[in-house]
Amino acid sequence: MATIAAVAIGVVVVLVIAGQTSWAGGVFAIVAMLTFCVVWYYGTVDPAAAAQNDEANAAAAATQTRLTQEKLFRRDLIEALPEPAMYIDAQGKVEAANTAARKQFRFVVADPVLSAVVRRPELLDAVTAVRRGGGPQRFEFVERAETDRYFSCVAAPLGVGVLVSMHDLTDIKRAEFARVDFLANASHELRTPLTSLSGFIETLRGPARDDVEARDRFLEIMQGQADRMRRLISDLLSLSRIELVEHRPPEGETDLADVVREVVDAMEPVAAERGVEVRVTGADNPVIVMGVRDELAQVVQNLVDNAVKYSDDKGVVQVDLAAGMSPDGASARAGRQWEDAGHMSIVASPGPARGTSASLRVTDAGPGIERQYLPRLSERFYRVDPGRGLRPGTGLGLAIVKHVVQRHRGDLLVESEPGRGSAFGVVLPMAQRAGAG
């Protein structure tokens, strides 16, 4: 009715302005048309039906408001959960997902279809079963990546949709694996020195009881075996601790230049005893990287210690530190300097390279390593062929370096040329404030 009246009034006004009728006639026509509309409306519309229609509209508006409020409540509730969680609506869309879930499944659009962003068949099958009335579904899955992550999940009905909550079991699983690995490695590697110690003790109690010269020689060997067991246990514990947190990137910042200077100063007596000189370049100014100081100190110490041990007498170990480079430039400086050498990337940083990087390169003056041995350098207890001459060590140093670099989302590279020496390089992402400008 209101629309008809408005149109009629508009027509009359146009006629008056155009001079087709007088203002008095126009006003009369408008009054007449309004009267007609009122009489027509109340004569043709059922007041009860109109009231019922108004009530229906109000109820629909109230329902829509309630649904909107429920949706906002679900989103706020799921966002407050500390572990990954999401709500899938009746159309199969991810209506709500918290920050942890969006990070885990890399959501890039709002309200995506579940099957478009999640590739885990266990999760998709559980959601389908719940939507078909199967009740809550429990399942587990492993997210394969540079460091695997383990999840225990529950899909349960919630309103017309499905709530999926995930519990990260990675720390628990890694603790189990680390415990098993530690026991297996410790029992295997400690068997030899323990057998040796038992044999010498038996000899000292028997045939060599009164042989002073043999006793002193055996006691020196026994001391060496006891020191080896101590180093083995220490390195195994360090490796286990690193593996437990390897899936969590470090959040703090560390001055890598300060770490390098501190480690080299501590290694000076050992290097001097072997007649090896350690030269450092690039550590005069701060090099701020994302990392844990103690763990990065382990990396530098193991690399410098290996370089000193495998360098020839009177040789030079070169420690080169550089900052503010692109990731590709840092990789080239850390492990791509010798054209004819064998090269290998032991650890590659996951994901696209961003920001600036720092490179650390430790070069020894040793015999070098043939290409065929490079792929196995970071294996636990692996020692390069005996022809090189074994040095004291546990065979775990590079394994520790590998896992620390992996945790720090960096690169670990090696290049070696027989007759020239070997170089191990580490590339680490710099702290954003350090790389700015």
MOWO-V231845 format. One record per pair of residues at least 24 apart in sequence whose C-alpha atoms are under 8 Angstrom apart, sorted by the first residue. I is the first residue (numbers start at 0). GAP is how many residues later the second one is. Records with the same first field share a line. If there is no record, write none. Layout:
I=GAP, GAP
//
This chain:
0=36, 37, 40
3=33
4=28, 29, 32
7=25
82=82, 83, 84, 85
83=81, 82, 83
84=78, 79, 80, 81
85=77, 78, 79
86=74, 75, 76, 77
87=26, 73, 74, 75, 76
88=71, 72, 73
89=70, 71
125=29
126=28, 35, 37
129=25, 26, 27, 32
130=26, 30, 31
145=204, 260
146=99, 100
147=99
148=98
170=73, 74
173=69, 70
174=69
177=62, 65, 66
178=61
181=54, 55, 58
185=46, 47, 50
188=43
189=39, 42
192=32, 33, 35, 36
193=31
195=26, 29
196=25, 28
227=165, 166
230=162, 163
231=162
234=159, 161, 162, 165
235=160
237=162
238=157, 160, 161, 164
241=158, 161, 162
242=160
244=162
245=157, 158, 160, 161
246=160
247=159
248=158, 159, 160
249=40, 41, 42, 157, 158
250=39, 40
251=38, 39, 40
252=35, 36, 37, 38, 39, 40, 178
253=33, 34, 35, 36, 37, 38, 39
254=31, 32, 33, 34, 38
255=30, 31, 32, 33, 37, 40
256=25, 26, 27, 28, 29, 30, 31, 64
257=25, 28
258=34, 37, 38, 41
259=37, 40
262=34, 37, 38
263=37, 40
266=34, 37, 38
270=37
273=34, 39, 40
274=38, 39, 40
275=32, 35, 36, 37, 38, 39, 40, 41
276=37, 38, 39, 40
277=38, 39, 40, 41
278=37, 38, 39, 40
279=38, 39, 40, 41
280=37, 38, 39, 40
281=38, 39, 40
282=37, 38, 39
286=35, 36, 71, 143, 147
287=142, 143, 146
288=69, 139, 140, 141, 142, 145
289=118, 138, 139, 140, 141
290=117
294=109
295=108
297=102, 103
298=101, 102, 105, 106
301=95, 96, 99
302=59, 94, 95, 98, 121
303=58
306=55, 56, 57, 58, 59
307=56
308=82
309=54, 55, 56, 57, 81
310=53, 54, 55, 56, 110
311=53, 54, 55
314=49, 50, 51
315=48, 49
316=45, 46, 47, 48
317=43, 44, 45, 46
318=41, 42, 43, 44
319=39, 40, 41, 42
320=37, 38, 39, 40
321=36, 37, 38
322=33, 34, 35, 36, 107
323=32, 33, 34, 106, 111
324=31, 32, 33
325=29, 30, 31
326=26, 27, 28, 29, 30, 100
329=27, 28, 29, 97
330=28, 80, 82, 94, 95, 96
332=26, 28
333=25, 26, 27, 79, 90, 91, 92, 93
334=26, 78, 79, 80, 88, 89, 90
335=79
337=77
339=77
340=74, 75, 76
341=28, 29, 73, 74, 75
342=28, 70, 71, 72, 73
343=30, 31, 69, 70, 71
344=66, 67, 68, 69
345=29, 32, 56, 65, 66, 67, 68
346=55, 58, 59, 63, 64, 65, 66
347=58, 61, 62, 63, 64
348=57, 60, 61, 62
349=59
354=74, 75, 77, 80
355=73, 74, 76, 79
356=70, 71, 72, 73, 78
357=69, 70, 71, 72
358=66, 67, 68, 69
359=65, 66, 67
360=62, 63, 64, 65
361=61, 62, 63
362=58, 59, 60, 61
363=57, 58, 59
364=55, 56, 57
365=53, 54, 55, 56
366=51, 52, 53, 54, 55
367=48, 49, 50, 51, 52, 53, 54
368=47, 48, 49, 52, 53
369=46, 47, 48
370=45
373=40
377=24
//
